[in-house]
Amino acid sequence: MILSPLETVMALFSIIIVVIFTIVGITVASKYKNTNERVYVLVGITWIGIVEAWIPSGIVLIGSLFTTGEVLHPQIYFLIAIVGYPITTFIWITGFTEILYKERQKLFQITFGIIELIYEIIFLYILFTDYNSIGEFQNAVDVAYKPFVSIYILLSLCLILFTGLMIAVYSIKTGVPANKLRGYFLIAAFITLFIGGLLDAAISFDLVGGVLVRLFVISSAIEFYFGFALPDYVKKIFKVES
């Protein structure tokens, strides 16, 4: 398969996004070793799962180096891109309720568990009976998803944005300088993720626009890392004590 320059660059940035988010997710999750708080594992896994939709285009780029034919059948592409999101959303809700509303965690888990399971079942049914109802390929690496998927992604992004901002505000209100700094970084992270993810999914860009949007998405990973991990050098830059 021969990719155009635009397809190559977009797919390359997909790989970069997946790699950076995975590194950040693993780094955040590894804080469990020192804190014994499972919330770090939960939000770390969430951060890795969030970029699932970018994985297939990266696979297409790599596969195009070795074959001139189709790298991923549409069903496989859609499966890789979407099937994990209900699980990621459930994990995020569990992590969110580790920080806030701990006493209602079971209720949140049951409610969202049922919703995500229903969506997963319907998605898989459509995938294996009429996958064209899921999305249309704009080019070899990017897809325009139909309402069944695009609305779900939008609602999931809104959920993560709303609950993420709640965590950020909670951190700021503690009054502890380090926690306040975490909160500000988290506000930036969730807003840039929401805007970048929404633009990337909803609008077709030229080369420059596509690169800028994906750089915007990448910036959210850095902000998220600062918000949850808050390394010492960041504290020093902002002159904040632990």
NUFIZA-586458 format. One line per 8 residues: their letters; for each residue x, y, z of N, C-alpha, C. Coordinates in steps of 0.05 Angstrom, whole numbers, plus 5000, padded with zeros to 4 digits. Example, Ala and Ser with C-alpha at 12.3 -4.5 7.8 and 13.67 -1.06 7.14 Angstrom:
! residues 2
AS) 5264,4886,5156,5246,4910,5156,5264,4934,5156 ~ 5257,4955,5142,5273,4979,5143,5258,5001,5157
! end
This chain:
! residues 242
MILSPLET) 5017,4976,5000,5000,5000,5000,5018,5025,5000 ~ 5012,5043,4982,5027,5068,4980,5010,5091,4992 ~ 5021,5104,5012,5006,5125,5026,5015,5152,5014 ~ 4997,5171,5014,5003,5198,5005,5019,5212,5027 ~ 5032,5234,5021,5047,5249,5042,5029,5256,5066 ~ 5004,5265,5061,4986,5272,5083,4979,5248,5100 ~ 4973,5225,5087,4967,5201,5101,4991,5191,5118 ~ 5015,5193,5106,5039,5185,5120,5044,5202,5145
VMALFSII) 5041,5228,5143,5046,5246,5166,5025,5242,5187 ~ 5000,5239,5179,4978,5235,5199,4982,5209,5214 ~ 4989,5188,5199,4994,5162,5211,5018,5162,5230 ~ 5039,5177,5221,5063,5179,5238,5056,5193,5264 ~ 5040,5214,5263,5032,5228,5287,5014,5210,5304 ~ 4999,5193,5292,4983,5174,5307,5001,5156,5324 ~ 5023,5147,5312,5042,5130,5327,5054,5146,5349 ~ 5062,5171,5344,5074,5188,5365,5054,5192,5388
IVVIFTIV) 5029,5197,5382,5009,5201,5402,5006,5176,5420 ~ 5004,5153,5407,5001,5127,5421,5026,5122,5439 ~ 5049,5127,5429,5074,5122,5444,5075,5141,5468 ~ 5071,5167,5464,5072,5186,5486,5051,5181,5507 ~ 5027,5176,5499,5005,5170,5519,5011,5145,5534 ~ 5022,5125,5520,5029,5100,5534,5051,5104,5554 ~ 5071,5119,5547,5093,5125,5566,5083,5140,5590 ~ 5066,5160,5585,5055,5175,5607,5037,5158,5625
GITVASKY) 5020,5141,5612,5003,5123,5627,5018,5104,5645 ~ 5039,5092,5634,5056,5074,5649,5070,5088,5672 ~ 5080,5112,5666,5094,5128,5687,5075,5135,5710 ~ 5051,5143,5704,5031,5150,5724,5024,5124,5740 ~ 5019,5103,5726,5011,5078,5739,5033,5067,5757 ~ 5058,5072,5750,5081,5063,5766,5082,5076,5793 ~ 5069,5099,5797,5069,5112,5823,5055,5095,5844 ~ 5041,5075,5835,5028,5057,5855,5049,5043,5872
KNTNERVY) 5073,5038,5861,5094,5025,5877,5101,5041,5902 ~ 5102,5067,5899,5110,5084,5922,5087,5093,5940 ~ 5063,5094,5928,5040,5104,5943,5020,5083,5952 ~ 5020,5060,5938,5001,5038,5944,4972,5048,5940 ~ 4969,5068,5923,4942,5078,5917,4935,5069,5888 ~ 4914,5053,5886,4907,5041,5860,4896,5062,5840 ~ 4890,5086,5850,4879,5106,5832,4900,5112,5810 ~ 4926,5111,5816,4946,5116,5796,4946,5095,5774
VLVGITWI) 4941,5070,5782,4939,5049,5762,4915,5053,5744 ~ 4893,5060,5756,4868,5064,5741,4870,5087,5721 ~ 4880,5110,5730,4882,5133,5712,4904,5129,5691 ~ 4925,5114,5699,4946,5108,5680,4936,5090,5657 ~ 4921,5070,5665,4909,5052,5644,4889,5068,5627 ~ 4874,5085,5639,4855,5102,5624,4870,5118,5603 ~ 4892,5130,5611,4906,5148,5593,4917,5132,5569 ~ 4924,5107,5574,4933,5091,5551,4910,5083,5533
GIVEAWIP) 4887,5076,5546,4864,5068,5530,4851,5090,5514 ~ 4854,5115,5523,4842,5138,5509,4851,5140,5480 ~ 4876,5132,5474,4887,5135,5447,4882,5111,5429 ~ 4865,5094,5437,4859,5069,5422,4852,5076,5393 ~ 4837,5097,5388,4828,5104,5361,4850,5110,5342 ~ 4874,5118,5353,4896,5125,5336,4914,5101,5329 ~ 4909,5079,5342,4926,5055,5338,4924,5044,5309 ~ 4900,5040,5298,4899,5028,5272,4914,5043,5250
SGIVLIGS) 4912,5070,5250,4926,5085,5229,4956,5081,5231 ~ 4966,5078,5255,4994,5072,5259,5002,5045,5248 ~ 4984,5026,5252,4988,4999,5242,4989,4999,5211 ~ 4970,5015,5200,4969,5017,5171,4996,5028,5160 ~ 5006,5048,5173,5032,5060,5164,5054,5039,5165 ~ 5056,5025,5187,5077,5005,5190,5073,4982,5169 ~ 5048,4974,5166,5042,4952,5147,5047,4960,5118 ~ 5044,4986,5112,5048,4995,5085,5077,4993,5076
LFTTGEVL) 5095,4991,5096,5123,4988,5089,5130,4960,5079 ~ 5111,4941,5084,5117,4913,5078,5098,4901,5057 ~ 5076,4915,5051,5057,4903,5032,5045,4926,5015 ~ 5037,4919,4990,5024,4938,4973,4994,4934,4974 ~ 4985,4914,4988,4956,4908,4990,4944,4921,5015 ~ 4919,4913,5021,4905,4923,5044,4918,4913,5070 ~ 4924,4932,5088,4937,4925,5113,4917,4915,5134 ~ 4895,4930,5137,4874,4923,5156,4847,4923,5142
HPQIYFLI) 4833,4901,5145,4805,4900,5136,4789,4920,5153 ~ 4769,4934,5141,4753,4953,5157,4743,4942,5184 ~ 4734,4917,5184,4725,4906,5210,4746,4905,5231 ~ 4770,4898,5222,4793,4896,5241,4801,4924,5250 ~ 4801,4943,5231,4807,4971,5238,4787,4981,5259 ~ 4761,4978,5254,4741,4988,5273,4743,4974,5300 ~ 4749,4948,5299,4751,4932,5324,4774,4943,5341 ~ 4797,4947,5329,4820,4958,5344,4814,4986,5354
AIVGYPIT) 4801,5002,5338,4797,5030,5344,4777,5036,5366 ~ 4756,5019,5368,4733,5026,5385,4728,5006,5407 ~ 4733,4981,5403,4723,4960,5422,4732,4964,5451 ~ 4755,4977,5455,4765,4980,5483,4754,5004,5498 ~ 4740,5022,5484,4732,5047,5496,4712,5043,5519 ~ 4692,5025,5517,4674,5020,5540,4689,5011,5565 ~ 4710,4994,5561,4726,4985,5583,4742,5008,5595 ~ 4753,5025,5578,4769,5048,5587,4751,5067,5603
TFIWITGF) 4727,5072,5593,4709,5090,5607,4702,5079,5634 ~ 4697,5053,5636,4691,5040,5662,4714,5043,5681 ~ 4738,5039,5671,4762,5041,5688,4765,5070,5698 ~ 4760,5089,5680,4762,5117,5688,4742,5124,5710 ~ 4717,5115,5707,4697,5120,5727,4705,5108,5754 ~ 4717,5085,5753,4727,5072,5778,4749,5090,5790 ~ 4768,5100,5773,4789,5117,5783,4778,5143,5794 ~ 4758,5155,5780,4746,5180,5789,4733,5176,5817
TEILYKER) 4720,5154,5821,4707,5150,5847,4726,5140,5869 ~ 4751,5135,5861,4771,5131,5882,4779,5158,5894 ~ 4775,5179,5879,4783,5206,5888,4759,5220,5899 ~ 4736,5219,5885,4712,5232,5894,4689,5212,5894 ~ 4670,5216,5913,4647,5199,5915,4654,5169,5920 ~ 4674,5165,5936,4682,5137,5942,4659,5121,5954 ~ 4642,5134,5970,4620,5120,5982,4599,5111,5962 ~ 4599,5123,5938,4580,5116,5917,4594,5101,5894
QKLFQITF) 4617,5091,5899,4632,5078,5877,4618,5055,5865 ~ 4606,5037,5881,4592,5014,5871,4569,5022,5853 ~ 4554,5043,5861,4532,5053,5845,4541,5063,5818 ~ 4563,5078,5818,4575,5088,5793,4584,5064,5776 ~ 4597,5045,5788,4607,5022,5773,4585,5006,5760 ~ 4564,5001,5776,4541,4985,5765,4527,5000,5742 ~ 4522,5026,5747,4508,5042,5727,4524,5044,5701 ~ 4549,5051,5703,4565,5054,5678,4573,5027,5667
GIIELIYE) 4576,5007,5684,4582,4980,5675,4560,4970,5657 ~ 4535,4974,5664,4512,4966,5648,4511,4981,5622 ~ 4514,5007,5623,4514,5024,5599,4536,5016,5579 ~ 4560,5013,5590,4583,5006,5572,4580,4978,5561 ~ 4569,4959,5576,4565,4932,5567,4545,4931,5544 ~ 4523,4946,5547,4502,4948,5527,4514,4959,5501 ~ 4529,4981,5504,4541,4993,5480,4561,4973,5467 ~ 4577,4959,5483,4596,4940,5472,4582,4918,5456
IIFLYILF) 4561,4908,5466,4546,4886,5453,4534,4896,5427 ~ 4522,4920,5427,4510,4931,5403,4532,4937,5382 ~ 4555,4948,5391,4577,4954,5373,4587,4929,5359 ~ 4591,4908,5375,4602,4883,5363,4581,4870,5344 ~ 4556,4873,5351,4535,4862,5333,4536,4877,5306 ~ 4537,4903,5307,4538,4919,5282,4564,4914,5267 ~ 4586,4911,5282,4612,4906,5269,4611,4881,5252 ~ 4599,4860,5262,4599,4834,5248,4575,4830,5230
TDYNSIGE) 4556,4848,5229,4533,4845,5211,4532,4867,5190 ~ 4541,4891,5196,4540,4913,5177,4560,4934,5185 ~ 4586,4928,5181,4607,4946,5191,4607,4973,5177 ~ 4595,4975,5154,4593,5001,5140,4577,5021,5155 ~ 4561,5012,5174,4545,5030,5191,4561,5042,5213 ~ 4586,5033,5216,4604,5044,5237,4619,5069,5227 ~ 4629,5068,5202,4644,5091,5192,4652,5087,5163 ~ 4662,5109,5152,4671,5109,5124,4700,5119,5124
FQNAVDVA) 4717,5107,5108,4745,5115,5106,4747,5140,5089 ~ 4760,5161,5101,4765,5185,5086,4790,5182,5068 ~ 4808,5166,5078,4832,5158,5063,4842,5132,5075 ~ 4866,5124,5070,4876,5098,5079,4879,5096,5109 ~ 4882,5119,5123,4888,5118,5151,4868,5132,5169 ~ 4849,5147,5158,4830,5161,5175,4802,5154,5168 ~ 4784,5154,5189,4757,5146,5186,4738,5168,5195 ~ 4716,5172,5181,4694,5189,5190,4673,5170,5202
YKPFVSIY) 4669,5171,5228,4651,5152,5241,4622,5162,5239 ~ 4605,5142,5236,4576,5147,5235,4566,5155,5263 ~ 4541,5166,5265,4531,5176,5291,4533,5156,5314 ~ 4528,5130,5308,4529,5110,5330,4555,5111,5345 ~ 4577,5115,5331,4603,5116,5343,4611,5144,5351 ~ 4607,5163,5333,4615,5191,5338,4601,5203,5362 ~ 4575,5197,5366,4561,5207,5389,4571,5195,5414 ~ 4577,5169,5413,4588,5155,5437,4615,5167,5444
ILLSLCLI) 4632,5172,5425,4658,5184,5430,4655,5212,5442 ~ 4636,5227,5431,4631,5254,5442,4622,5253,5471 ~ 4604,5235,5477,4594,5232,5504,4616,5223,5523 ~ 4633,5205,5514,4655,5195,5530,4675,5218,5536 ~ 4681,5234,5515,4698,5257,5519,4686,5277,5539 ~ 4660,5282,5536,4647,5300,5555,4648,5289,5583 ~ 4644,5263,5586,4645,5251,5613,4673,5254,5625 ~ 4694,5248,5609,4721,5251,5619,4728,5280,5625
LFTGLMIA) 4719,5298,5608,4723,5327,5613,4710,5335,5639 ~ 4685,5329,5643,4670,5338,5666,4681,5327,5692 ~ 4686,5300,5692,4696,5288,5717,4725,5296,5721 ~ 4740,5299,5700,4768,5308,5703,4770,5336,5715 ~ 4752,5354,5706,4752,5381,5717,4743,5380,5746 ~ 4726,5362,5753,4718,5359,5781,4742,5352,5799 ~ 4758,5333,5789,4782,5325,5804,4801,5349,5806 ~ 4804,5364,5784,4822,5387,5784,4814,5408,5803
VYSIKTGV) 4788,5414,5804,4778,5434,5822,4781,5425,5851 ~ 4776,5399,5856,4780,5388,5882,4809,5392,5892 ~ 4828,5387,5873,4856,5390,5880,4863,5419,5887 ~ 4852,5437,5871,4857,5466,5876,4846,5475,5902 ~ 4822,5465,5909,4808,5474,5934,4822,5464,5959 ~ 4840,5444,5957,4853,5434,5981,4871,5456,5993 ~ 4879,5475,5976,4896,5497,5986,4925,5490,5988 ~ 4932,5464,5985,4960,5456,5985,4973,5464,5959
PANKLRGY) 4995,5479,5960,5008,5490,5936,5013,5469,5914 ~ 5024,5446,5922,5029,5425,5902,5004,5414,5890 ~ 4983,5411,5906,4957,5401,5896,4944,5422,5878 ~ 4947,5447,5885,4936,5468,5868,4949,5468,5841 ~ 4976,5465,5840,4990,5463,5815,4981,5439,5799 ~ 4977,5417,5812,4966,5393,5799,4940,5399,5786 ~ 4923,5413,5801,4896,5419,5791,4897,5436,5766 ~ 4914,5456,5765,4916,5474,5742,4926,5458,5717
FLIAAFIT) 4945,5441,5722,4955,5424,5699,4933,5405,5689 ~ 4917,5394,5708,4896,5376,5700,4874,5391,5685 ~ 4868,5415,5693,4848,5431,5678,4858,5434,5649 ~ 4883,5442,5646,4894,5445,5619,4893,5418,5603 ~ 4900,5396,5617,4901,5370,5604,4874,5362,5594 ~ 4854,5363,5610,4828,5353,5602,4815,5371,5581 ~ 4819,5397,5583,4808,5415,5562,4822,5411,5535 ~ 4848,5409,5535,4862,5405,5510,4856,5378,5498
LFIGGLLD) 4853,5358,5515,4846,5331,5505,4819,5332,5492 ~ 4800,5345,5505,4772,5347,5495,4772,5361,5468 ~ 4784,5384,5467,4784,5400,5442,4799,5386,5420 ~ 4823,5376,5426,4839,5363,5406,4826,5337,5396 ~ 4815,5321,5414,4802,5296,5406,4777,5302,5390 ~ 4762,5322,5397,4738,5329,5383,4744,5339,5355 ~ 4764,5357,5352,4771,5367,5326,4782,5345,5308 ~ 4798,5327,5320,4811,5306,5304,4790,5287,5294
AAISFDLV) 4769,5282,5310,4749,5262,5302,4728,5274,5283 ~ 4723,5300,5286,4700,5312,5272,4706,5327,5246 ~ 4731,5336,5243,4738,5353,5220,4761,5342,5205 ~ 4760,5344,5178,4782,5336,5161,4800,5361,5156 ~ 4826,5357,5162,4844,5380,5160,4864,5375,5137 ~ 4877,5396,5128,4900,5394,5111,4924,5386,5127 ~ 4947,5384,5115,4971,5375,5129,4978,5392,5153 ~ 4978,5418,5150,4985,5436,5172,4965,5435,5194
GGVLVRLF) 4939,5436,5187,4918,5435,5207,4918,5408,5222 ~ 4922,5386,5208,4923,5360,5221,4946,5358,5241 ~ 4969,5368,5233,4992,5367,5251,4987,5384,5276 ~ 4976,5408,5272,4971,5425,5295,4952,5413,5315 ~ 4931,5400,5304,4911,5387,5322,4923,5365,5337 ~ 4940,5349,5324,4952,5326,5338,4974,5335,5357 ~ 4987,5357,5352,5005,5368,5372,4990,5378,5396 ~ 4966,5388,5391,4948,5397,5413,4941,5373,5431
VISSAIEF) 4935,5350,5418,4929,5326,5433,4953,5317,5449 ~ 4977,5318,5437,5001,5310,5450,5006,5327,5475 ~ 5000,5353,5472,5005,5371,5495,4988,5363,5519 ~ 4965,5351,5514,4948,5343,5537,4961,5321,5553 ~ 4976,5303,5539,4990,5282,5553,5011,5293,5572 ~ 5026,5313,5563,5047,5325,5579,5034,5339,5604 ~ 5012,5353,5599,4998,5366,5621,4987,5346,5641 ~ 4976,5324,5630,4966,5303,5648,4988,5291,5665
YFGFALPD) 5011,5286,5653,5034,5276,5667,5042,5295,5690 ~ 5044,5321,5684,5050,5340,5705,5029,5340,5727 ~ 5003,5337,5719,4982,5338,5738,4981,5315,5757 ~ 4986,5291,5747,4984,5267,5765,5011,5259,5776 ~ 5033,5263,5761,5059,5255,5771,5074,5278,5785 ~ 5070,5302,5775,5083,5326,5786,5112,5321,5794 ~ 5129,5318,5774,5158,5313,5780,5170,5336,5794 ~ 5192,5330,5808,5206,5351,5825,5215,5375,5809
YVKKIFKV) 5224,5370,5784,5235,5393,5768,5212,5413,5761 ~ 5187,5403,5759,5165,5421,5754,5159,5437,5779 ~ 5161,5424,5802,5157,5438,5827,5177,5460,5830 ~ 5202,5455,5823,5223,5475,5825,5218,5498,5806 ~ 5209,5492,5782,5204,5513,5763,5183,5533,5773 ~ 5162,5521,5786,5140,5538,5796,5143,5545,5825 ~ 5167,5538,5836,5174,5544,5864,5152,5535,5884 ~ 5145,5510,5881,5124,5498,5898,5137,5476,5915
ES) 5130,5475,5940,5139,5454,5958,5118,5432,5959 ~ 5127,5408,5965,5108,5385,5966,5089,5388,5990
! end
